Protein backbone atom coordinates (compact mmCIF):
# COMPACT_ATOMS: atom_id res chain seq x y z
CA UNK A 1 0.00 0.00 0.00
CA UNK A 2 2.78 2.42 0.92
CA UNK A 3 4.55 1.89 -2.44
CA UNK A 4 1.35 2.56 -4.39
CA UNK A 5 0.57 5.56 -2.18
CA UNK A 6 4.06 6.90 -2.79
CA UNK A 7 3.70 6.48 -6.55
CA UNK A 8 0.35 8.29 -6.66
CA UNK A 9 1.64 11.13 -4.47
CA UNK A 10 4.77 11.56 -6.58
CA UNK A 11 2.79 11.74 -9.82
CA UNK A 12 0.31 14.28 -8.42
CA UNK A 13 3.10 16.47 -7.03
CA UNK A 14 4.99 16.55 -10.33
CA UNK A 15 1.81 17.47 -12.22
CA UNK A 16 1.24 20.32 -9.73
CA UNK A 17 4.81 21.60 -10.16
CA UNK A 18 4.67 21.58 -13.97
CA UNK A 19 1.22 23.19 -14.29
CA UNK A 20 1.86 25.89 -11.67
CA UNK A 21 5.26 26.70 -13.18
CA UNK A 22 3.63 27.48 -16.52
CA UNK A 23 0.89 29.57 -14.90
CA UNK A 24 3.30 31.45 -12.64
CA UNK A 25 5.59 32.33 -15.57
CA UNK A 26 2.83 33.94 -17.64
CA UNK A 27 1.11 35.65 -14.70
CA UNK A 28 4.29 37.20 -13.26
CA UNK A 29 5.61 38.17 -16.70
CA UNK A 30 2.45 40.00 -17.70
CA UNK A 31 2.05 41.32 -14.17
CA UNK A 32 5.27 43.31 -14.62
CA UNK A 33 4.56 44.20 -18.26
CA UNK A 34 0.99 45.35 -17.60
CA UNK A 35 1.51 47.05 -14.23
CA UNK A 36 -1.35 45.02 -12.74
CA UNK A 37 -0.78 44.21 -9.09
CA UNK A 38 -3.69 41.73 -9.02
CA UNK A 39 -2.36 39.47 -11.80
CA UNK A 40 1.13 39.82 -10.31
CA UNK A 41 -0.25 38.69 -6.95
CA UNK A 42 -2.01 35.79 -8.64
CA UNK A 43 1.34 34.88 -10.19
CA UNK A 44 3.12 35.04 -6.86
CA UNK A 45 0.44 32.75 -5.43
CA UNK A 46 0.99 30.27 -8.29
CA UNK A 47 4.74 30.45 -7.61
CA UNK A 48 4.10 29.57 -3.97
CA UNK A 49 2.07 26.60 -5.25
CA UNK A 50 5.23 25.33 -6.95
CA UNK A 51 7.00 25.33 -3.58
CA UNK A 52 3.94 23.71 -2.02
CA UNK A 53 3.96 20.85 -4.53
CA UNK A 54 7.72 20.39 -4.11
CA UNK A 55 7.36 20.21 -0.32
CA UNK A 56 4.46 17.79 -0.73
CA UNK A 57 6.61 15.60 -2.97
CA UNK A 58 9.50 15.50 -0.47
CA UNK A 59 7.29 15.01 2.59
CA UNK A 60 5.39 12.07 1.11
CA UNK A 61 8.71 10.39 0.29
CA UNK A 62 9.86 10.85 3.89
CA UNK A 63 6.56 9.70 5.39
CA UNK A 64 6.79 6.44 3.43
CA UNK A 65 9.89 5.39 5.37
CA UNK A 66 9.36 2.61 7.93
CA UNK A 67 9.83 3.20 11.68
CA UNK A 68 13.39 3.14 13.01
CA UNK A 69 15.18 3.56 16.35
CA UNK A 70 15.07 7.36 16.17
CA UNK A 71 11.43 7.42 15.02
CA UNK A 72 9.68 4.39 16.56
CA UNK A 73 6.24 5.75 15.62
CA UNK A 74 7.25 6.16 11.97
CA UNK A 75 7.74 9.21 9.75
CA UNK A 76 4.13 9.98 8.81
CA UNK A 77 4.10 13.37 10.52
CA UNK A 78 6.55 14.64 7.92
CA UNK A 79 3.41 15.54 5.96
CA UNK A 80 1.99 17.47 8.90
CA UNK A 81 5.22 19.43 9.31
CA UNK A 82 5.18 20.09 5.57
CA UNK A 83 1.64 21.44 5.83
CA UNK A 84 2.81 23.91 8.48
CA UNK A 85 5.75 25.03 6.29
CA UNK A 86 3.36 25.46 3.34
CA UNK A 87 1.06 27.63 5.48
CA UNK A 88 3.97 29.92 6.36
CA UNK A 89 4.97 30.29 2.70
CA UNK A 90 1.39 31.11 1.71
CA UNK A 91 1.13 33.63 4.57
CA UNK A 92 4.34 35.36 3.45
CA UNK A 93 3.10 35.57 -0.16
CA UNK A 94 -0.21 37.06 1.00
CA UNK A 95 1.55 39.60 3.22
CA UNK A 96 3.84 40.74 0.41
CA UNK A 97 0.88 41.22 -1.90
CA UNK A 98 -0.99 43.22 0.76
CA UNK A 99 2.00 45.55 1.25
CA UNK A 100 2.34 46.07 -2.52
CA UNK A 101 -1.35 46.91 -2.85
CA UNK A 102 -1.26 49.38 0.04
CA UNK A 103 1.81 51.09 -1.44
CA UNK A 104 -0.05 51.51 -4.72
CA UNK A 105 -2.82 53.42 -2.95
CA UNK A 106 -0.37 56.00 -1.60
CA UNK A 107 2.13 56.14 -4.46
CA UNK A 108 -0.36 56.34 -7.30
CA UNK A 109 -2.00 53.77 -9.52
CA UNK A 110 -0.37 53.26 -12.94
CA UNK A 111 -2.22 52.56 -16.18
CA UNK A 112 -3.01 48.90 -16.74
CA UNK A 113 -1.78 47.51 -20.07
CA UNK A 114 -2.40 44.25 -21.96
CA UNK A 115 -5.83 43.82 -20.36
CA UNK A 116 -6.98 41.45 -23.09
CA UNK A 117 -4.06 39.08 -22.49
CA UNK A 118 -4.63 39.17 -18.72
CA UNK A 119 -8.28 38.21 -19.28
CA UNK A 120 -7.19 35.20 -21.36
CA UNK A 121 -4.57 34.14 -18.77
CA UNK A 122 -7.09 34.42 -15.92
CA UNK A 123 -9.66 32.38 -17.83
CA UNK A 124 -7.14 29.61 -18.52
CA UNK A 125 -6.02 29.78 -14.88
CA UNK A 126 -9.57 29.24 -13.59
CA UNK A 127 -10.05 26.14 -15.74
CA UNK A 128 -6.61 24.76 -14.85
CA UNK A 129 -6.96 25.40 -11.11
CA UNK A 130 -10.38 23.73 -11.12
CA UNK A 131 -8.77 20.63 -12.62
CA UNK A 132 -5.98 20.71 -10.02
CA UNK A 133 -8.46 21.14 -7.17
CA UNK A 134 -10.54 18.14 -8.21
CA UNK A 135 -7.48 16.05 -8.98
CA UNK A 136 -5.53 16.79 -5.76
CA UNK A 137 -8.60 16.48 -3.55
CA UNK A 138 -9.35 13.08 -5.06
CA UNK A 139 -5.73 12.01 -4.57
CA UNK A 140 -5.73 13.31 -0.99
CA UNK A 141 -8.87 11.35 -0.11
CA UNK A 142 -7.62 8.26 -1.92
CA UNK A 143 -4.31 8.11 -0.02
CA UNK A 144 -5.61 9.83 3.16
CA UNK A 145 -3.05 12.64 2.94
CA UNK A 146 -3.66 15.84 4.92
CA UNK A 147 -1.02 17.75 2.95
CA UNK A 148 -2.66 16.89 -0.40
CA UNK A 149 -6.12 17.84 0.86
CA UNK A 150 -4.67 21.12 2.17
CA UNK A 151 -3.07 21.73 -1.22
CA UNK A 152 -6.40 20.99 -2.92
CA UNK A 153 -8.16 23.63 -0.80
CA UNK A 154 -5.37 26.00 -1.74
CA UNK A 155 -6.20 25.32 -5.41
CA UNK A 156 -9.85 26.08 -4.68
CA UNK A 157 -8.90 29.46 -3.25
CA UNK A 158 -6.76 30.06 -6.33
CA UNK A 159 -9.90 29.71 -8.45
CA UNK A 160 -11.51 32.54 -6.48
CA UNK A 161 -8.38 34.64 -6.87
CA UNK A 162 -8.22 34.18 -10.66
CA UNK A 163 -11.97 34.77 -10.93
CA UNK A 164 -11.56 38.05 -9.00
CA UNK A 165 -8.74 39.13 -11.32
CA UNK A 166 -10.82 38.26 -14.38
CA UNK A 167 -13.81 40.22 -13.06
CA UNK A 168 -11.60 43.18 -12.23
CA UNK A 169 -9.98 43.26 -15.65
CA UNK A 170 -13.38 43.19 -17.33
CA UNK A 171 -14.53 46.12 -15.17
CA UNK A 172 -11.35 48.08 -15.98
CA UNK A 173 -11.70 47.28 -19.68
CA UNK A 174 -15.21 48.75 -19.84
CA UNK A 175 -14.93 51.54 -17.24
CA UNK A 176 -11.19 52.50 -16.98
CA UNK A 177 -11.47 52.37 -13.16
CA UNK A 178 -7.87 51.24 -12.57
CA UNK A 179 -8.25 51.53 -8.80
CA UNK A 180 -10.21 48.28 -9.03
CA UNK A 181 -6.92 46.48 -9.64
CA UNK A 182 -5.40 47.71 -6.38
CA UNK A 183 -8.55 46.91 -4.41
CA UNK A 184 -8.56 43.43 -5.93
CA UNK A 185 -4.93 43.02 -4.91
CA UNK A 186 -5.91 43.71 -1.29
CA UNK A 187 -8.87 41.33 -1.55
CA UNK A 188 -6.70 38.56 -2.98
CA UNK A 189 -4.09 39.03 -0.25
CA UNK A 190 -6.80 38.70 2.42
CA UNK A 191 -7.92 35.37 0.95
CA UNK A 192 -4.34 34.08 0.78
CA UNK A 193 -3.61 35.07 4.40
CA UNK A 194 -6.88 33.55 5.66
CA UNK A 195 -6.07 30.26 3.94
CA UNK A 196 -2.58 30.25 5.46
CA UNK A 197 -3.89 30.80 8.99
CA UNK A 198 -6.42 27.96 8.65
CA UNK A 199 -3.76 25.54 7.40
CA UNK A 200 -1.45 26.54 10.26
CA UNK A 201 -4.17 25.91 12.84
CA UNK A 202 -5.09 22.50 11.41
CA UNK A 203 -1.49 21.28 11.31
CA UNK A 204 -0.88 22.60 14.84
CA UNK A 205 -3.80 20.55 16.17
CA UNK A 206 -2.39 17.35 14.69
CA UNK A 207 1.15 18.04 15.94
CA UNK A 208 -0.29 18.47 19.45
CA UNK A 209 -2.10 15.11 19.17
CA UNK A 210 -5.46 16.80 18.83
CA UNK A 211 -8.26 15.26 16.80
CA UNK A 212 -11.90 16.23 16.35
CA UNK A 213 -14.00 13.92 18.54
CA UNK A 214 -16.69 14.00 15.87
CA UNK A 215 -14.21 12.41 13.49
CA UNK A 216 -15.60 9.14 12.07
CA UNK A 217 -12.61 7.21 13.40
CA UNK A 218 -14.00 7.42 16.95
CA UNK A 219 -17.47 6.28 15.94
CA UNK A 220 -16.04 3.45 13.82
CA UNK A 221 -14.00 2.25 16.79
CA UNK A 222 -16.93 2.03 19.20
CA UNK A 223 -19.20 0.46 16.58
CA UNK A 224 -16.59 -2.23 15.82
CA UNK A 225 -16.57 -3.33 19.48
CA UNK A 226 -20.35 -3.61 19.97
CA UNK A 227 -20.48 -7.22 18.80
CA UNK A 228 -17.67 -8.43 21.06
CA UNK A 229 -19.61 -9.92 23.99
CA UNK A 230 -16.55 -10.45 26.17
CA UNK A 231 -15.59 -6.74 25.93
CA UNK A 232 -17.26 -4.34 28.35
CA UNK A 233 -17.15 -0.60 28.71
CA UNK A 234 -14.50 0.48 26.18
CA UNK A 235 -13.34 3.86 27.49
CA UNK A 236 -10.44 6.25 27.84
CA UNK A 237 -10.00 6.10 24.08
CA UNK A 238 -7.22 8.30 22.74
CA UNK A 239 -6.44 8.57 19.04
CA UNK A 240 -3.41 10.23 17.53
CA UNK A 241 -3.30 11.18 13.87
CA UNK A 242 0.09 10.43 12.35
CA UNK A 243 -0.08 11.78 8.80
CA UNK A 244 -2.55 9.45 7.11
CA UNK A 245 -2.42 6.82 9.88
CA UNK A 246 -3.96 6.59 13.34
CA UNK A 247 -2.54 5.29 16.62
CA UNK A 248 -5.16 4.14 19.13
CA UNK A 249 -5.02 3.67 22.90
CA UNK A 250 -8.01 2.44 24.88
CA UNK A 251 -9.08 0.69 28.07
CA UNK A 252 -11.55 -2.20 28.16
CA UNK A 253 -13.12 -4.18 30.99
CA UNK A 254 -13.35 -7.98 31.06
CA UNK A 255 -14.43 -10.65 33.52
CA UNK A 256 -12.12 -10.25 36.51
CA UNK A 257 -11.74 -14.00 36.97
CA UNK A 258 -10.12 -14.55 33.58
CA UNK A 259 -6.53 -15.73 33.40
CA UNK A 260 -3.86 -13.54 31.79
CA UNK A 261 -3.71 -15.64 28.62
CA UNK A 262 -7.49 -15.37 28.13
CA UNK A 263 -7.46 -11.61 28.76
CA UNK A 264 -4.60 -11.22 26.29
CA UNK A 265 -6.57 -13.15 23.66
CA UNK A 266 -9.51 -10.77 24.10
CA UNK A 267 -7.22 -7.74 23.83
CA UNK A 268 -5.70 -9.14 20.64
CA UNK A 269 -9.17 -9.67 19.20
CA UNK A 270 -10.04 -6.05 20.02
CA UNK A 271 -6.92 -4.86 18.20
CA UNK A 272 -7.65 -6.91 15.07
CA UNK A 273 -11.32 -5.89 15.03
CA UNK A 274 -10.48 -2.16 15.22
CA UNK A 275 -7.87 -2.43 12.46
CA UNK A 276 -10.28 -4.33 10.24
CA UNK A 277 -12.86 -1.56 10.61
CA UNK A 278 -10.43 1.20 9.58
CA UNK A 279 -7.43 0.29 7.41
CA UNK A 280 -5.63 3.52 8.33
CA UNK A 281 -5.32 2.44 11.98
CA UNK A 282 -1.83 0.96 12.17
CA UNK A 283 -1.34 0.39 15.91
CA UNK A 284 -3.70 -0.31 18.80
CA UNK A 285 -2.68 -0.43 22.45
CA UNK A 286 -5.29 -2.11 24.68
CA UNK A 287 -5.23 -1.83 28.48
CA UNK A 288 -7.32 -4.52 30.21
CA UNK A 289 -9.16 -3.87 33.49
CA UNK A 290 -11.47 -6.08 35.61
CA UNK A 291 -15.19 -5.33 35.28
CA UNK A 292 -16.43 -2.65 37.65
CA UNK A 293 -13.01 -1.11 38.05
CA UNK A 294 -13.33 2.53 39.14
CA UNK A 295 -10.48 4.99 38.64
CA UNK A 296 -10.17 8.75 38.33
CA UNK A 297 -9.58 8.95 34.58
CA UNK A 298 -9.56 12.50 33.30
CA UNK A 299 -8.41 11.89 29.75
CA UNK A 300 -9.78 9.98 26.79
CA UNK A 301 -13.16 9.61 25.11
CA UNK A 302 -16.04 7.30 25.97
CA UNK A 303 -18.87 6.04 23.76
CA UNK A 304 -21.39 8.17 25.69
CA UNK A 305 -19.44 11.33 24.86
CA UNK A 306 -19.42 10.52 21.15
CA UNK A 307 -23.18 9.82 21.13
CA UNK A 308 -23.86 13.05 23.01
CA UNK A 309 -21.88 15.23 20.62
CA UNK A 310 -23.33 13.79 17.40
PAKOL-958115 format. One line per 2 residues: their letters; for each residue x, z negated, y of C-alpha. Coordinates in Angstrom, 2 decimals. Layout:
<atoms>
a = X:Z:Y  ... $
</atoms>
This chain:
<atoms>
xx = 0.00:0.00:0.00  2.78:-0.92:2.42 $
xx = 4.55:2.44:1.89  1.35:4.39:2.56 $
xx = 0.57:2.18:5.56  4.06:2.79:6.90 $
xx = 3.70:6.55:6.48  0.35:6.66:8.29 $
xx = 1.64:4.47:11.13  4.77:6.58:11.56 $
xx = 2.79:9.82:11.74  0.31:8.42:14.28 $
xx = 3.10:7.03:16.47  4.99:10.33:16.55 $
xx = 1.81:12.22:17.47  1.24:9.73:20.32 $
xx = 4.81:10.16:21.60  4.67:13.97:21.58 $
xx = 1.22:14.29:23.19  1.86:11.67:25.89 $
xx = 5.26:13.18:26.70  3.63:16.52:27.48 $
xx = 0.89:14.90:29.57  3.30:12.64:31.45 $
xx = 5.59:15.57:32.33  2.83:17.64:33.94 $
xx = 1.11:14.70:35.65  4.29:13.26:37.20 $
xx = 5.61:16.70:38.17  2.45:17.70:40.00 $
xx = 2.05:14.17:41.32  5.27:14.62:43.31 $
xx = 4.56:18.26:44.20  0.99:17.60:45.35 $
xx = 1.51:14.23:47.05  -1.35:12.74:45.02 $
xx = -0.78:9.09:44.21  -3.69:9.02:41.73 $
xx = -2.36:11.80:39.47  1.13:10.31:39.82 $
xx = -0.25:6.95:38.69  -2.01:8.64:35.79 $
xx = 1.34:10.19:34.88  3.12:6.86:35.04 $
xx = 0.44:5.43:32.75  0.99:8.29:30.27 $
xx = 4.74:7.61:30.45  4.10:3.97:29.57 $
xx = 2.07:5.25:26.60  5.23:6.95:25.33 $
xx = 7.00:3.58:25.33  3.94:2.02:23.71 $
xx = 3.96:4.53:20.85  7.72:4.11:20.39 $
xx = 7.36:0.32:20.21  4.46:0.73:17.79 $
xx = 6.61:2.97:15.60  9.50:0.47:15.50 $
xx = 7.29:-2.59:15.01  5.39:-1.11:12.07 $
xx = 8.71:-0.29:10.39  9.86:-3.89:10.85 $
xx = 6.56:-5.39:9.70  6.79:-3.43:6.44 $
xx = 9.89:-5.37:5.39  9.36:-7.93:2.61 $
xx = 9.83:-11.68:3.20  13.39:-13.01:3.14 $
xx = 15.18:-16.35:3.56  15.07:-16.17:7.36 $
xx = 11.43:-15.02:7.42  9.68:-16.56:4.39 $
xx = 6.24:-15.62:5.75  7.25:-11.97:6.16 $
xx = 7.74:-9.75:9.21  4.13:-8.81:9.98 $
xx = 4.10:-10.52:13.37  6.55:-7.92:14.64 $
xx = 3.41:-5.96:15.54  1.99:-8.90:17.47 $
xx = 5.22:-9.31:19.43  5.18:-5.57:20.09 $
xx = 1.64:-5.83:21.44  2.81:-8.48:23.91 $
xx = 5.75:-6.29:25.03  3.36:-3.34:25.46 $
xx = 1.06:-5.48:27.63  3.97:-6.36:29.92 $
xx = 4.97:-2.70:30.29  1.39:-1.71:31.11 $
xx = 1.13:-4.57:33.63  4.34:-3.45:35.36 $
xx = 3.10:0.16:35.57  -0.21:-1.00:37.06 $
xx = 1.55:-3.22:39.60  3.84:-0.41:40.74 $
xx = 0.88:1.90:41.22  -0.99:-0.76:43.22 $
xx = 2.00:-1.25:45.55  2.34:2.52:46.07 $
xx = -1.35:2.85:46.91  -1.26:-0.04:49.38 $
xx = 1.81:1.44:51.09  -0.05:4.72:51.51 $
xx = -2.82:2.95:53.42  -0.37:1.60:56.00 $
xx = 2.13:4.46:56.14  -0.36:7.30:56.34 $
xx = -2.00:9.52:53.77  -0.37:12.94:53.26 $
xx = -2.22:16.18:52.56  -3.01:16.74:48.90 $
xx = -1.78:20.07:47.51  -2.40:21.96:44.25 $
xx = -5.83:20.36:43.82  -6.98:23.09:41.45 $
xx = -4.06:22.49:39.08  -4.63:18.72:39.17 $
xx = -8.28:19.28:38.21  -7.19:21.36:35.20 $
xx = -4.57:18.77:34.14  -7.09:15.92:34.42 $
xx = -9.66:17.83:32.38  -7.14:18.52:29.61 $
xx = -6.02:14.88:29.78  -9.57:13.59:29.24 $
xx = -10.05:15.74:26.14  -6.61:14.85:24.76 $
xx = -6.96:11.11:25.40  -10.38:11.12:23.73 $
xx = -8.77:12.62:20.63  -5.98:10.02:20.71 $
xx = -8.46:7.17:21.14  -10.54:8.21:18.14 $
xx = -7.48:8.98:16.05  -5.53:5.76:16.79 $
xx = -8.60:3.55:16.48  -9.35:5.06:13.08 $
xx = -5.73:4.57:12.01  -5.73:0.99:13.31 $
xx = -8.87:0.11:11.35  -7.62:1.92:8.26 $
xx = -4.31:0.02:8.11  -5.61:-3.16:9.83 $
xx = -3.05:-2.94:12.64  -3.66:-4.92:15.84 $
xx = -1.02:-2.95:17.75  -2.66:0.40:16.89 $
xx = -6.12:-0.86:17.84  -4.67:-2.17:21.12 $
xx = -3.07:1.22:21.73  -6.40:2.92:20.99 $
xx = -8.16:0.80:23.63  -5.37:1.74:26.00 $
xx = -6.20:5.41:25.32  -9.85:4.68:26.08 $
xx = -8.90:3.25:29.46  -6.76:6.33:30.06 $
xx = -9.90:8.45:29.71  -11.51:6.48:32.54 $
xx = -8.38:6.87:34.64  -8.22:10.66:34.18 $
xx = -11.97:10.93:34.77  -11.56:9.00:38.05 $
xx = -8.74:11.32:39.13  -10.82:14.38:38.26 $
xx = -13.81:13.06:40.22  -11.60:12.23:43.18 $
xx = -9.98:15.65:43.26  -13.38:17.33:43.19 $
xx = -14.53:15.17:46.12  -11.35:15.98:48.08 $
xx = -11.70:19.68:47.28  -15.21:19.84:48.75 $
xx = -14.93:17.24:51.54  -11.19:16.98:52.50 $
xx = -11.47:13.16:52.37  -7.87:12.57:51.24 $
xx = -8.25:8.80:51.53  -10.21:9.03:48.28 $
xx = -6.92:9.64:46.48  -5.40:6.38:47.71 $
xx = -8.55:4.41:46.91  -8.56:5.93:43.43 $
xx = -4.93:4.91:43.02  -5.91:1.29:43.71 $
xx = -8.87:1.55:41.33  -6.70:2.98:38.56 $
xx = -4.09:0.25:39.03  -6.80:-2.42:38.70 $
xx = -7.92:-0.95:35.37  -4.34:-0.78:34.08 $
xx = -3.61:-4.40:35.07  -6.88:-5.66:33.55 $
xx = -6.07:-3.94:30.26  -2.58:-5.46:30.25 $
xx = -3.89:-8.99:30.80  -6.42:-8.65:27.96 $
xx = -3.76:-7.40:25.54  -1.45:-10.26:26.54 $
xx = -4.17:-12.84:25.91  -5.09:-11.41:22.50 $
xx = -1.49:-11.31:21.28  -0.88:-14.84:22.60 $
xx = -3.80:-16.17:20.55  -2.39:-14.69:17.35 $
xx = 1.15:-15.94:18.04  -0.29:-19.45:18.47 $
xx = -2.10:-19.17:15.11  -5.46:-18.83:16.80 $
xx = -8.26:-16.80:15.26  -11.90:-16.35:16.23 $
xx = -14.00:-18.54:13.92  -16.69:-15.87:14.00 $
xx = -14.21:-13.49:12.41  -15.60:-12.07:9.14 $
xx = -12.61:-13.40:7.21  -14.00:-16.95:7.42 $
xx = -17.47:-15.94:6.28  -16.04:-13.82:3.45 $
xx = -14.00:-16.79:2.25  -16.93:-19.20:2.03 $
xx = -19.20:-16.58:0.46  -16.59:-15.82:-2.23 $
xx = -16.57:-19.48:-3.33  -20.35:-19.97:-3.61 $
xx = -20.48:-18.80:-7.22  -17.67:-21.06:-8.43 $
xx = -19.61:-23.99:-9.92  -16.55:-26.17:-10.45 $
xx = -15.59:-25.93:-6.74  -17.26:-28.35:-4.34 $
xx = -17.15:-28.71:-0.60  -14.50:-26.18:0.48 $
xx = -13.34:-27.49:3.86  -10.44:-27.84:6.25 $
xx = -10.00:-24.08:6.10  -7.22:-22.74:8.30 $
xx = -6.44:-19.04:8.57  -3.41:-17.53:10.23 $
xx = -3.30:-13.87:11.18  0.09:-12.35:10.43 $
xx = -0.08:-8.80:11.78  -2.55:-7.11:9.45 $
xx = -2.42:-9.88:6.82  -3.96:-13.34:6.59 $
xx = -2.54:-16.62:5.29  -5.16:-19.13:4.14 $
xx = -5.02:-22.90:3.67  -8.01:-24.88:2.44 $
xx = -9.08:-28.07:0.69  -11.55:-28.16:-2.20 $
xx = -13.12:-30.99:-4.18  -13.35:-31.06:-7.98 $
xx = -14.43:-33.52:-10.65  -12.12:-36.51:-10.25 $
xx = -11.74:-36.97:-14.00  -10.12:-33.58:-14.55 $
xx = -6.53:-33.40:-15.73  -3.86:-31.79:-13.54 $
xx = -3.71:-28.62:-15.64  -7.49:-28.13:-15.37 $
xx = -7.46:-28.76:-11.61  -4.60:-26.29:-11.22 $
xx = -6.57:-23.66:-13.15  -9.51:-24.10:-10.77 $
xx = -7.22:-23.83:-7.74  -5.70:-20.64:-9.14 $
xx = -9.17:-19.20:-9.67  -10.04:-20.02:-6.05 $
xx = -6.92:-18.20:-4.86  -7.65:-15.07:-6.91 $
xx = -11.32:-15.03:-5.89  -10.48:-15.22:-2.16 $
xx = -7.87:-12.46:-2.43  -10.28:-10.24:-4.33 $
xx = -12.86:-10.61:-1.56  -10.43:-9.58:1.20 $
xx = -7.43:-7.41:0.29  -5.63:-8.33:3.52 $
xx = -5.32:-11.98:2.44  -1.83:-12.17:0.96 $
xx = -1.34:-15.91:0.39  -3.70:-18.80:-0.31 $
xx = -2.68:-22.45:-0.43  -5.29:-24.68:-2.11 $
xx = -5.23:-28.48:-1.83  -7.32:-30.21:-4.52 $
xx = -9.16:-33.49:-3.87  -11.47:-35.61:-6.08 $
xx = -15.19:-35.28:-5.33  -16.43:-37.65:-2.65 $
xx = -13.01:-38.05:-1.11  -13.33:-39.14:2.53 $
xx = -10.48:-38.64:4.99  -10.17:-38.33:8.75 $
xx = -9.58:-34.58:8.95  -9.56:-33.30:12.50 $
xx = -8.41:-29.75:11.89  -9.78:-26.79:9.98 $
xx = -13.16:-25.11:9.61  -16.04:-25.97:7.30 $
xx = -18.87:-23.76:6.04  -21.39:-25.69:8.17 $
xx = -19.44:-24.86:11.33  -19.42:-21.15:10.52 $
xx = -23.18:-21.13:9.82  -23.86:-23.01:13.05 $
xx = -21.88:-20.62:15.23  -23.33:-17.40:13.79 $
</atoms>
